[in-house]
Amino acid sequence: MSVVNIVKNVKDVHKQSVILVKIGTFVNVFGKDAYIISYL
């Protein structure tokens, strides 16, 4: 299972939350959450 699929499954359960995923030393944001984070 890829990281994107896991994020989509978590987002289906927690629709109002912004999902941040730490991979190594970087924090990744996917989908519409990336637009929210880039605006801030």
mmCIF file of the N, C-alpha and C atoms, coordinates in Angstrom:
data_MODEL
# 
_entry.id   MODEL 
# 
loop_
_atom_site.group_PDB 
_atom_site.id 
_atom_site.type_symbol 
_atom_site.label_atom_id 
_atom_site.label_alt_id 
_atom_site.label_comp_id 
_atom_site.label_asym_id 
_atom_site.label_entity_id 
_atom_site.label_seq_id 
_atom_site.pdbx_PDB_ins_code 
_atom_site.Cartn_x 
_atom_site.Cartn_y 
_atom_site.Cartn_z 
_atom_site.occupancy 
_atom_site.B_iso_or_equiv 
_atom_site.pdbx_formal_charge 
_atom_site.auth_seq_id 
_atom_site.auth_comp_id 
_atom_site.auth_asym_id 
_atom_site.auth_atom_id 
_atom_site.pdbx_PDB_model_num 
ATOM 1   N N  . MET A 1 1  ? 0.847   -1.177 0.000  1.00 0.00 ? 1  MET A N  1 
ATOM 2   C CA . MET A 1 1  ? 0.000   0.000  0.000  1.00 0.00 ? 1  MET A CA 1 
ATOM 3   C C  . MET A 1 1  ? 0.892   1.239  0.000  1.00 0.00 ? 1  MET A C  1 
ATOM 4   N N  . SER A 1 2  ? 0.615   2.164  -0.897 1.00 0.00 ? 2  SER A N  1 
ATOM 5   C CA . SER A 1 2  ? 1.449   3.364  -1.002 1.00 0.00 ? 2  SER A CA 1 
ATOM 6   C C  . SER A 1 2  ? 1.028   4.412  0.022  1.00 0.00 ? 2  SER A C  1 
ATOM 7   N N  . VAL A 1 3  ? 1.876   5.373  0.200  1.00 0.00 ? 3  VAL A N  1 
ATOM 8   C CA . VAL A 1 3  ? 1.620   6.447  1.174  1.00 0.00 ? 3  VAL A CA 1 
ATOM 9   C C  . VAL A 1 3  ? 0.396   7.248  0.765  1.00 0.00 ? 3  VAL A C  1 
ATOM 10  N N  . VAL A 1 4  ? 0.226   7.482  -0.518 1.00 0.00 ? 4  VAL A N  1 
ATOM 11  C CA . VAL A 1 4  ? -0.914  8.267  -1.002 1.00 0.00 ? 4  VAL A CA 1 
ATOM 12  C C  . VAL A 1 4  ? -2.220  7.561  -0.676 1.00 0.00 ? 4  VAL A C  1 
ATOM 13  N N  . ASN A 1 5  ? -2.268  6.251  -0.839 1.00 0.00 ? 5  ASN A N  1 
ATOM 14  C CA . ASN A 1 5  ? -3.478  5.504  -0.511 1.00 0.00 ? 5  ASN A CA 1 
ATOM 15  C C  . ASN A 1 5  ? -3.770  5.538  0.986  1.00 0.00 ? 5  ASN A C  1 
ATOM 16  N N  . ILE A 1 6  ? -2.747  5.460  1.805  1.00 0.00 ? 6  ILE A N  1 
ATOM 17  C CA . ILE A 1 6  ? -2.931  5.532  3.255  1.00 0.00 ? 6  ILE A CA 1 
ATOM 18  C C  . ILE A 1 6  ? -3.468  6.904  3.650  1.00 0.00 ? 6  ILE A C  1 
ATOM 19  N N  . VAL A 1 7  ? -2.920  7.960  3.038  1.00 0.00 ? 7  VAL A N  1 
ATOM 20  C CA . VAL A 1 7  ? -3.387  9.315  3.337  1.00 0.00 ? 7  VAL A CA 1 
ATOM 21  C C  . VAL A 1 7  ? -4.842  9.482  2.918  1.00 0.00 ? 7  VAL A C  1 
ATOM 22  N N  . LYS A 1 8  ? -5.224  8.927  1.776  1.00 0.00 ? 8  LYS A N  1 
ATOM 23  C CA . LYS A 1 8  ? -6.618  9.009  1.328  1.00 0.00 ? 8  LYS A CA 1 
ATOM 24  C C  . LYS A 1 8  ? -7.545  8.289  2.286  1.00 0.00 ? 8  LYS A C  1 
ATOM 25  N N  . ASN A 1 9  ? -7.133  7.120  2.804  1.00 0.00 ? 9  ASN A N  1 
ATOM 26  C CA . ASN A 1 9  ? -7.956  6.383  3.756  1.00 0.00 ? 9  ASN A CA 1 
ATOM 27  C C  . ASN A 1 9  ? -8.119  7.153  5.062  1.00 0.00 ? 9  ASN A C  1 
ATOM 28  N N  . VAL A 1 10 ? -7.050  7.753  5.544  1.00 0.00 ? 10 VAL A N  1 
ATOM 29  C CA . VAL A 1 10 ? -7.126  8.546  6.778  1.00 0.00 ? 10 VAL A CA 1 
ATOM 30  C C  . VAL A 1 10 ? -7.982  9.781  6.547  1.00 0.00 ? 10 VAL A C  1 
ATOM 31  N N  . LYS A 1 11 ? -7.852  10.412 5.385  1.00 0.00 ? 11 LYS A N  1 
ATOM 32  C CA . LYS A 1 11 ? -8.625  11.611 5.064  1.00 0.00 ? 11 LYS A CA 1 
ATOM 33  C C  . LYS A 1 11 ? -10.114 11.291 4.967  1.00 0.00 ? 11 LYS A C  1 
ATOM 34  N N  . ASP A 1 12 ? -10.474 10.079 4.521  1.00 0.00 ? 12 ASP A N  1 
ATOM 35  C CA . ASP A 1 12 ? -11.879 9.689  4.480  1.00 0.00 ? 12 ASP A CA 1 
ATOM 36  C C  . ASP A 1 12 ? -12.486 9.637  5.874  1.00 0.00 ? 12 ASP A C  1 
ATOM 37  N N  . VAL A 1 13 ? -11.692 9.248  6.861  1.00 0.00 ? 13 VAL A N  1 
ATOM 38  C CA . VAL A 1 13 ? -12.186 9.156  8.241  1.00 0.00 ? 13 VAL A CA 1 
ATOM 39  C C  . VAL A 1 13 ? -12.178 10.523 8.921  1.00 0.00 ? 13 VAL A C  1 
ATOM 40  N N  . HIS A 1 14 ? -11.127 11.306 8.700  1.00 0.00 ? 14 HIS A N  1 
ATOM 41  C CA . HIS A 1 14 ? -10.942 12.610 9.345  1.00 0.00 ? 14 HIS A CA 1 
ATOM 42  C C  . HIS A 1 14 ? -10.968 13.702 8.282  1.00 0.00 ? 14 HIS A C  1 
ATOM 43  N N  . LYS A 1 15 ? -12.171 14.074 7.837  1.00 0.00 ? 15 LYS A N  1 
ATOM 44  C CA . LYS A 1 15 ? -12.309 14.992 6.711  1.00 0.00 ? 15 LYS A CA 1 
ATOM 45  C C  . LYS A 1 15 ? -11.886 16.423 7.044  1.00 0.00 ? 15 LYS A C  1 
ATOM 46  N N  . GLN A 1 16 ? -12.003 16.843 8.280  1.00 0.00 ? 16 GLN A N  1 
ATOM 47  C CA . GLN A 1 16 ? -11.701 18.230 8.650  1.00 0.00 ? 16 GLN A CA 1 
ATOM 48  C C  . GLN A 1 16 ? -10.247 18.448 9.025  1.00 0.00 ? 16 GLN A C  1 
ATOM 49  N N  . SER A 1 17 ? -9.441  17.412 9.039  1.00 0.00 ? 17 SER A N  1 
ATOM 50  C CA . SER A 1 17 ? -8.054  17.513 9.490  1.00 0.00 ? 17 SER A CA 1 
ATOM 51  C C  . SER A 1 17 ? -7.107  17.680 8.311  1.00 0.00 ? 17 SER A C  1 
ATOM 52  N N  . VAL A 1 18 ? -5.987  18.371 8.581  1.00 0.00 ? 18 VAL A N  1 
ATOM 53  C CA . VAL A 1 18 ? -4.904  18.464 7.614  1.00 0.00 ? 18 VAL A CA 1 
ATOM 54  C C  . VAL A 1 18 ? -3.919  17.354 7.959  1.00 0.00 ? 18 VAL A C  1 
ATOM 55  N N  . ILE A 1 19 ? -3.617  16.501 6.999  1.00 0.00 ? 19 ILE A N  1 
ATOM 56  C CA . ILE A 1 19 ? -2.779  15.329 7.231  1.00 0.00 ? 19 ILE A CA 1 
ATOM 57  C C  . ILE A 1 19 ? -1.342  15.657 6.836  1.00 0.00 ? 19 ILE A C  1 
ATOM 58  N N  . LEU A 1 20 ? -0.428  15.551 7.795  1.00 0.00 ? 20 LEU A N  1 
ATOM 59  C CA . LEU A 1 20 ? 1.001   15.725 7.553  1.00 0.00 ? 20 LEU A CA 1 
ATOM 60  C C  . LEU A 1 20 ? 1.664   14.369 7.712  1.00 0.00 ? 20 LEU A C  1 
ATOM 61  N N  . VAL A 1 21 ? 2.523   13.994 6.751  1.00 0.00 ? 21 VAL A N  1 
ATOM 62  C CA . VAL A 1 21 ? 3.181   12.696 6.770  1.00 0.00 ? 21 VAL A CA 1 
ATOM 63  C C  . VAL A 1 21 ? 4.688   12.931 6.814  1.00 0.00 ? 21 VAL A C  1 
ATOM 64  N N  . LYS A 1 22 ? 5.357   12.417 7.833  1.00 0.00 ? 22 LYS A N  1 
ATOM 65  C CA . LYS A 1 22 ? 6.802   12.554 7.930  1.00 0.00 ? 22 LYS A CA 1 
ATOM 66  C C  . LYS A 1 22 ? 7.451   11.340 7.276  1.00 0.00 ? 22 LYS A C  1 
ATOM 67  N N  . ILE A 1 23 ? 8.231   11.602 6.234  1.00 0.00 ? 23 ILE A N  1 
ATOM 68  C CA . ILE A 1 23 ? 8.961   10.561 5.518  1.00 0.00 ? 23 ILE A CA 1 
ATOM 69  C C  . ILE A 1 23 ? 10.428  10.947 5.585  1.00 0.00 ? 23 ILE A C  1 
ATOM 70  N N  . GLY A 1 24 ? 11.184  10.250 6.388  1.00 0.00 ? 24 GLY A N  1 
ATOM 71  C CA . GLY A 1 24 ? 12.588  10.604 6.582  1.00 0.00 ? 24 GLY A CA 1 
ATOM 72  C C  . GLY A 1 24 ? 12.693  11.881 7.389  1.00 0.00 ? 24 GLY A C  1 
ATOM 73  N N  . THR A 1 25 ? 13.379  12.880 6.841  1.00 0.00 ? 25 THR A N  1 
ATOM 74  C CA . THR A 1 25 ? 13.522  14.154 7.536  1.00 0.00 ? 25 THR A CA 1 
ATOM 75  C C  . THR A 1 25 ? 12.548  15.204 7.027  1.00 0.00 ? 25 THR A C  1 
ATOM 76  N N  . PHE A 1 26 ? 11.748  14.861 6.027  1.00 0.00 ? 26 PHE A N  1 
ATOM 77  C CA . PHE A 1 26 ? 10.822  15.806 5.421  1.00 0.00 ? 26 PHE A CA 1 
ATOM 78  C C  . PHE A 1 26 ? 9.393   15.493 5.832  1.00 0.00 ? 26 PHE A C  1 
ATOM 79  N N  . VAL A 1 27 ? 8.561   16.542 5.829  1.00 0.00 ? 27 VAL A N  1 
ATOM 80  C CA . VAL A 1 27 ? 7.127   16.390 6.082  1.00 0.00 ? 27 VAL A CA 1 
ATOM 81  C C  . VAL A 1 27 ? 6.413   16.642 4.765  1.00 0.00 ? 27 VAL A C  1 
ATOM 82  N N  . ASN A 1 28 ? 5.599   15.687 4.340  1.00 0.00 ? 28 ASN A N  1 
ATOM 83  C CA . ASN A 1 28 ? 4.871   15.791 3.074  1.00 0.00 ? 28 ASN A CA 1 
ATOM 84  C C  . ASN A 1 28 ? 3.396   16.019 3.337  1.00 0.00 ? 28 ASN A C  1 
ATOM 85  N N  . VAL A 1 29 ? 2.780   16.769 2.426  1.00 0.00 ? 29 VAL A N  1 
ATOM 86  C CA . VAL A 1 29 ? 1.349   17.035 2.480  1.00 0.00 ? 29 VAL A CA 1 
ATOM 87  C C  . VAL A 1 29 ? 0.799   16.713 1.089  1.00 0.00 ? 29 VAL A C  1 
ATOM 88  N N  . PHE A 1 30 ? -0.360  16.076 1.029  1.00 0.00 ? 30 PHE A N  1 
ATOM 89  C CA . PHE A 1 30 ? -0.913  15.628 -0.243 1.00 0.00 ? 30 PHE A CA 1 
ATOM 90  C C  . PHE A 1 30 ? -2.284  16.245 -0.483 1.00 0.00 ? 30 PHE A C  1 
ATOM 91  N N  . GLY A 1 31 ? -2.639  16.381 -1.752 1.00 0.00 ? 31 GLY A N  1 
ATOM 92  C CA . GLY A 1 31 ? -3.971  16.809 -2.140 1.00 0.00 ? 31 GLY A CA 1 
ATOM 93  C C  . GLY A 1 31 ? -4.277  18.256 -1.815 1.00 0.00 ? 31 GLY A C  1 
ATOM 94  N N  . LYS A 1 32 ? -5.526  18.498 -1.427 1.00 0.00 ? 32 LYS A N  1 
ATOM 95  C CA . LYS A 1 32 ? -5.967  19.857 -1.117 1.00 0.00 ? 32 LYS A CA 1 
ATOM 96  C C  . LYS A 1 32 ? -5.304  20.406 0.140  1.00 0.00 ? 32 LYS A C  1 
ATOM 97  N N  . ASP A 1 33 ? -4.825  19.520 1.000  1.00 0.00 ? 33 ASP A N  1 
ATOM 98  C CA . ASP A 1 33 ? -4.114  19.974 2.194  1.00 0.00 ? 33 ASP A CA 1 
ATOM 99  C C  . ASP A 1 33 ? -2.854  20.744 1.822  1.00 0.00 ? 33 ASP A C  1 
ATOM 100 N N  . ALA A 1 34 ? -2.240  20.410 0.694  1.00 0.00 ? 34 ALA A N  1 
ATOM 101 C CA . ALA A 1 34 ? -1.033  21.111 0.248  1.00 0.00 ? 34 ALA A CA 1 
ATOM 102 C C  . ALA A 1 34 ? -1.346  22.567 -0.073 1.00 0.00 ? 34 ALA A C  1 
ATOM 103 N N  . TYR A 1 35 ? -2.514  22.838 -0.652 1.00 0.00 ? 35 TYR A N  1 
ATOM 104 C CA . TYR A 1 35 ? -2.910  24.219 -0.936 1.00 0.00 ? 35 TYR A CA 1 
ATOM 105 C C  . TYR A 1 35 ? -3.101  25.001 0.354  1.00 0.00 ? 35 TYR A C  1 
ATOM 106 N N  . ILE A 1 36 ? -3.692  24.360 1.356  1.00 0.00 ? 36 ILE A N  1 
ATOM 107 C CA . ILE A 1 36 ? -3.911  25.016 2.646  1.00 0.00 ? 36 ILE A CA 1 
ATOM 108 C C  . ILE A 1 36 ? -2.593  25.364 3.302  1.00 0.00 ? 36 ILE A C  1 
ATOM 109 N N  . ILE A 1 37 ? -1.660  24.415 3.313  1.00 0.00 ? 37 ILE A N  1 
ATOM 110 C CA . ILE A 1 37 ? -0.354  24.634 3.940  1.00 0.00 ? 37 ILE A CA 1 
ATOM 111 C C  . ILE A 1 37 ? 0.446   25.697 3.171  1.00 0.00 ? 37 ILE A C  1 
ATOM 112 N N  . SER A 1 38 ? 0.388   25.690 1.853  1.00 0.00 ? 38 SER A N  1 
ATOM 113 C CA . SER A 1 38 ? 1.148   26.672 1.080  1.00 0.00 ? 38 SER A CA 1 
ATOM 114 C C  . SER A 1 38 ? 0.590   28.076 1.281  1.00 0.00 ? 38 SER A C  1 
ATOM 115 N N  . TYR A 1 39 ? -0.711  28.194 1.525  1.00 0.00 ? 39 TYR A N  1 
ATOM 116 C CA . TYR A 1 39 ? -1.309  29.497 1.796  1.00 0.00 ? 39 TYR A CA 1 
ATOM 117 C C  . TYR A 1 39 ? -0.832  30.044 3.133  1.00 0.00 ? 39 TYR A C  1 
ATOM 118 N N  . LEU A 1 40 ? -0.702  29.157 4.120  1.00 0.00 ? 40 LEU A N  1 
ATOM 119 C CA . LEU A 1 40 ? -0.272  29.604 5.443  1.00 0.00 ? 40 LEU A CA 1 
ATOM 120 C C  . LEU A 1 40 ? 1.200   29.938 5.430  1.00 0.00 ? 40 LEU A C  1 
# 
